[in-house]
């Protein structure tokens, strides 16, 4: 293991994060209703965090000053895993040092801050904060840093670092580990630095475009920018307690238009960014012929139709979103509609489509208390959380391509059971899939499911029943809520069911559970292996 080169790159990561924090400071100034006493805590916390990041970065660079440029796969894996751990720790500093409160008069501790930081960088969107609209509890500049972690984690901090460094074999090794960890994310013949810059500019352009559209639709620029960061990164952090449900409850906004805008850009965030790359190179046919993308689109359409129909049969689509204010479909209506009022089919379809796209892309925005929908709808939503969107996208989950290939493997093995002498290759888009890739997919799927099972068991053991009772829920739901918490965090979705539903948060969990879930989020974001290998003693040996 070449520790010097690892330290050197970690030094660049520290400096990069320190610079990124600088952009949050200006948001503490010059907005209506600003109370400097509250913002000063945020600014001081950011300045201290920037100083620590710079000092740590200089220290790491000093250790790695004589490092050889050549980087092999082992060092690349170490860099990716350790960079995410480092980012989690440094990203947590602004919350702790600014004395941000997760609840009234309850300051965030180290475990709260690390959970929020990892949730941001992994684009999970789960939060421990009970009120993001209260500037006395959460300064505006810290709120922007929270949104920035989504932007940085969207394509991956390491991809941005590769674009900046571009050091030959270093960039190639890191890029392969960070972006090509799942099948379907085939690298082009372009240099990693060139490809990284192209992907970043596509990502940046989509963020700018969405910000402009949301601003034109009446959302204040700050909120539009933060929601653009969350949407394209498929993260889910919102500047409103009601999440995206806020827009339909505000009579001054066209909530339906905003929701459709978010649906489109969440869908784009869940698309393989390499397909956008090919479109820019004048080959849009690769997008339309891509098996994974077409399956991704088909799942969304089918799931939306089923949930819409079952939702209307069970009257799931009430006039209430995730806020305490009623959703007013007709702004001329002055009376509060009945809780049992039947919503129009168009409203049910839009609500279903929004929640399906939000969950499948693992964004986690909510416009309705979906955990109260009928069992069939909830089952579908939990399933597509695990499925995830496309490989090479900003979303989490197992990825559609793995489910496609798992299906082909099963069909192939079923045929072999009655035709043992027939040997068939598995094809994908006119190319045969190597046996090693198929084995890795099966292993990944088994480990993923195993982690969900073991994670659920661990969480039910370490989290006391009193947590549910204190939060106003029945402890009888402990197993199902723990299961949804693990599925949500490993798939980088955010919300779950019951105690962590659309209107709830993870702040109710004990510090030990938050620490455990922080690791689960990182395992999901780095697709398991990059995290598990760092616990192997042989990985750290010199040879």
N, C-alpha and C positions, 0 to 999 in steps of 0.2 A: 504494500500500500504506500503510495507516494503522498505522505501527509502534508508535505510542503505545498504542493499544488492545490490540495483540497483547502488548506488554510488560506491560500492566496485568493481563491475564488470566493470563499466565504467572506473574505475582507471586502471584495467588490459588492457582494450582496448586502453587507452591512452599510456600506457607503450609499448604495442605491436606495435602500429603505430610508436612510437619513435624509437624502435629498427629496424623496417622495413625500416625507412628512412636512417639508417646508411649504408645500402647496396648500396645506390645510390651514395655515396660520392666517392668511388674508381674510378668510371667511368669518373671523371673529369680529371684523370691523364693518361698520357702515350698513347695518340693516335695521329696518323699522322694529322698534320694541327691544333693541339690544340693551342688555344690562351688563356693563363692563365688569362688574364684580364677579359675575358668573363666567364670562368669557376669559377673564384674566387667568382663572385656574386652568382653563384649557390651553391657553397660549403658553403659560409657564410649563405645563406638562409636556407640550410638544417640543419646546425648546430644550428641556432636559432630555427628552427622548432622542432628539436629534444629536445632542452632544454625546450621549452614551453610544449611539449607533456609529458616529464618526470615530470616537476613541476606540471602540471595539474593532471597527474596520481597519484603522491604522495598525492596531496591534496584530491582527491576523495577517495583514500585508507584510508586516515586519517579519513575522515568523516564516512566511512563504516567499521572502524576497529572492532567494536563490533557487527557487523551484524550477525544474525543467518544464518546458511548455507541453511536452507530450503527455496526453491523458488517456488512459485505457478505460475499459468499461467498468472495472471495479471502482476506480476513482470517480467515474462519472455517476455511478449509482450512489456512492457516498455523498457526493456534492449535492445531488438532487434531494436526498433524504435529509441531510443535515441542514440544507438551505431552508427547507420548509419548517424544520424545528426552530432554526434561528429566527426565521420570519415570524413564527408564532410568538416567540419570546419578545423580540423587539417590537412587534406590532401590538403587544399587550401593554407596553410601557406607557403610552399616552393615556390609557384608561386609568391605570393605577396612579400615575404621577399627577393627573389632573383632578383626582379625587371624584371621579364620575360616580354617580349613584345609580345602582341597578333598581332600587326601589326607594321610596321616600325615606331619607335619613339612613340609608344602607349603602355604604360605599362599596365599590367593586373590589374584591380581593384578588389575589394573584390568579386563582383558579377561574374566577369569573372573567378576568381580562384575557387569559389564555384561551378560554372557550370562545369568547367573542372574536378574538384575533384569528384563531384557526378557522372559525366559521366564516369569517370574511375572506381570508386567503383561499380557502378550499371552496368558496362560493356555495357554501351550504345554506347560509341565511338564517340558521337557528340563532336565537338571541336569549340573553339572560336579562335584558332590559325590560322593565315593566311599563315604562313611559318614555318614548323617544321624542315627544313633543314638548316636554318640560325642559326649558333651557337652564333652569336652576339645577336640575339633576344631570342633564347632558348638554354641555356647551356646544354651540353650533360648529365650532372648528373641530371638535372631537367627532361630532356627527358626520362631518365631511370626511375625516380620516377613516371612519367606519365604512363609508361608501367607497372610499379609495381602495381599501383592501380588496373589495370585489373587483375593481378595475385591474389591479395588479395581479390578482390571482386568476383572472379570466383565462388568458392564454398561458398563464404560468409565468412566475417571476423569472424562471430560468430561461424561457424563450426570449424574454426582453433582455436578459443579460447576454445571451448568445448574440442577439442583434447588435448589442453595444460592443461586446468584446471581439467576437469573430476571430478567435485565435486558432485557426486551422483545425488540427485534430481535437483541440479542446472543445471548440464549438460543435464539431460533428458528434463527438461522444456524448456531450450533454444533451444535444438536441434529440439524438436517437432515444435516449432514456426518457426524456420528458415528454416528447410528443408522439413517439412511435411505440408506446407501451401496449397498444391494443391493435388487433388486426384491422386492416382497413385504412390505417393511417400510413399508407405507403409513401415513402419519401420520393420526391422527384429527383432528377439528376442535378438540380440546382444546388449551389453551395448553401449550407445551413444558414450562414449569416444572411444571404440574399433572401432565402425563403422566410427566415424569421422576420426580417424587415417587412416583407410583403404581407405576411399574415398579420403583423402588428398594424400596418397601415389600413388593412381591410377592417380590422377590429376597431381601430381608432375612428375611421370614417363612419362606420355604423353607429358608434357612440355619439359622434357629432350630429349625424343625421337624426337620430332619435331624440336627442336633446332639443334640436331645433323644432321638430314636429310637436313634441310635448309642450314646448314653450308657446308655439303658435296656437295650440289647443287650449291655452289659458292657464297652464301650470306655471307657477313662479320658477324663474331660471334655476335657482338652487335646487328645488325639489325635482325639476326636470332632469338636471344633470345627475343627481344622485340616483334617480330611478333608471336613467339610461345605463349607468354603471352596473346596476343590479340586473337589468334586463339582458343586456348582451353578455354579461358574465354568467347568466343564469344563476344568480345568487339569491336575491329575494329580500335583502335589507330594504326597508322603506323608511321614509322620514315621517310616516304617519302611523299611529297606533292601529289604525284600521287596515293597514297594508294597502293594497290597491283598491280595497273596498271603499276607501275614502273618496275616490273620484266620483262614484255614483251617488254618494250621499251628499255631495256638494251641489246645490241647485245652480250655482254659477258656472258649472263645468258641464260639458257634454260627456258624461261618463261612458256612454256606449262607444263613442268614437275613440276615446282614450283607451278603453279596454281592447278594442279591435287593433289599435296601433301596437299595444303591448303584446297582443297575441302574435302578430306578424313578426315582431322583432325577437320575441322569445323563441319562436320557431326557427328564425335565422340563427340565433345563438346555439340552438341544438343541432345545427347542420355542420357537417364536416367542413372546416374552414379551408381544407385543401381543395375542395370542390369549387369554392369561390376563387381560389388561386387559378384553377384551370379555366374558369369562366373568364377571368381577366386575360388569360392567354389565348382567348378566342376559341375555346373548346367547351361550350356550354352543354354539349351532348354528354359529357362525362357525368354531369349532374343528373340529367334525365335518365341515363342508363344505369346509374349507381343502384345496386340492389338494396343496400342498406338504407339509402335515402328514400327510395320508393316504399320500402317496408315501414319506415318511420312515419311517412305521410299516411299510409294505409291504416296503421294502428291508431293514429290520432283521429282519423275520420270515423272509423268503426267505433272506437271508445266513446267519442262525442255523441254519436247517434244513439248508442245503447243507454248512456247515462241521461241523455235528454228525454228519451221515451220512458225509462223507469222512474226518472225524477218527477215527471208529470203524473205518472200513475200514483206515486206516493206523496204528491204535493210537496216535494222537497224545496222548490224554488219560491220561498216566501219573499216578501218585500224587504227583508232585512239582510244586510251584509254583515261584515265582521265588526262594524262599529255599533255604538249604542244608538245611533240615529237611524231612522228608517230610510230605506232606499226609496226615493221618490221617482217613479217612472214618468209621471206627468208633473212638471214643475208648477202647474196651475192648481194642483191639489193641495189643500191646506190642512185637511184632516189626516191623522195618522192612520194608514191602512191596517186592516186586520191582519193578525199574525197568520191566520189560516187562509188569507186571500190567495186565489190562484193567479199566478203570474202568466203573462202572455207566452206563447210558444217561442217567440223570438228572444224573449228575455231568458227563458230556460236554455235555449240553444247556445246563446252567447255565454251564459254562466258556465254551462257544461264545457264548452270549447275552451274557455279561459282556464278552467281548473284542470282539464286534461292536458293542455299544452304546458301549463305551469308545472304540473307534477311530472310529466314525462321528460321535460327538459330539465327537471330538478331545480327550477327557479324558486318555487315555493311561495309566489305571490298568492294572496287569497282575496276573493271578493264575496265569499259566502262561508258559512260554517259547514264545510263539506263533511266533517266527521259526523254530522247529524243526518246525513243523507241515508237512503236505504242501503241495505247490506250489499246488494249487487253493485251499486255505484262505488261504495267504499272498497269492495274487493278489487274492482277494476283499477281504482286509483292506487291502491297499495301495490298491485302487480306492476303497473307502468312506472311506479317509483323505482322498482328494482330493475326494470328493463332499461330505463334511461333513454337517451337520444343517440346520436351518431358518434362514432369514434372520431377523434380529431376535432371535436367541438369543445365548448366550454362547460358542457353538462357532466353530471356524474352518472351513477348507476352502472350496470354491467355492460351497457352499450348494445344497440340493436344488432350489430354485426355478429356478436357472440351468440345471440339467440338464434340468428339465421343459421349459423354454422352448427350450433348444437342440434337444431332441427334436422339438418342434413345428415349429421352423424347418426342420429337416432334412426332415421329412415334407412340409412345404409346398413346399420346393424340389424334392423328388423328383417331386411331382405337376406342378410347373411344367415339368419337363423333357419331359413328354409331353403337357401341356396348357398351352402357353405363353400362351394367351389368357385363361386363367382366373386371376382375381385373388382371392385369399382372405385375409381378415384372420386373425390369430392371436388366439385367445380364451383367456382364463383366468378361470374362475369368473364367466362371463357378462359379462365386460368385454373389450373389444379392447385389445391391447397396442400402444402407440405404436411407430412405426418407430424413433424415436430410442432407445427402451429396448432394442429388439431388437438394434440396431447396437452399443450399449454392451455388451450381453451377449456378443455375438460377439467384440468387441475384448477384453473382459476375459478371456474363455476363452482366446483366442490368446496374450495376454500371460502369463497364468498358466502355460500349458503351456510357453511359451518360457522363462520364468524357471526352471522346473523343469529344462529341458534345459541352458540356459546355466549355471545354478547348479551342476548336476552336473559339467559340464565344468570350471568354475572350481575347485570343491572338489577334484577329482582332480588338478588342476595344482598348487595351492598346498599341499596336504597331502602330505607325503612318504610313501613306501612304508614307511619305518621305523616309522611310527606303528602300523601294523597288526602288524608283527613284534614290536614292543615290547609290544603289548597281548595277544600270544599268538594272533593271527589271521593267516591267509594273506593276503598282499598281492594275491592273485588275486581276492579279493572286494572290492577297492577300489572298482571302478565301481559294483557293486550297493549297497554300503554307502553310498557317496556319494550315489547316487540316493535311497536311502531317507532319508538325513539331510536332503536338500533337501525331499523330499515331506513329511517329518515336521515340519520347521520352518516351511515356508510354509503348511502346513495347520494349524499350531499343535497338533500331536498330542503330540510328546514322544519316545517310543521309536521305534526303527526296526528294522533287521535287523543281524545279524552283530555288529560291534564296538560298535554302539549299540542292541543288543537289549534285551529285558526286564530282564536282570540287569546291564546295562552302563550307562555314562554318557558324557557328552561331554567330560569332563575330559582325555581322552587326546589331544584335538586340539590343534594349535598355536595360539598367541594370534591369529595372522592368520585362521585358519579360524573361531575363535570369534567374532571381530569381524565376519567376513563373515556367519556364521549369525545373529548378533544382528540385523543388518539384514534378513535374510530373514524372521525371525520378525515383525519390525515391519511389513514389507511385507504379509505374510499377514494380520496382525491389522487393519491399516487398509485392506485390500482394494486394495492396489497404488497407485491413482491419488493418494491423499493424500500418499504418500511420494515418488512419482516427480516430482510437480510442483515440489517444493522444489529439485530439481536443474535446473529450467528458469530461465535468467536473466531471461526476460521476465516470469515470475511475480512477481519482486521489484521490477519497475519501478513507478513511481508511477502510471502510466496504462496 
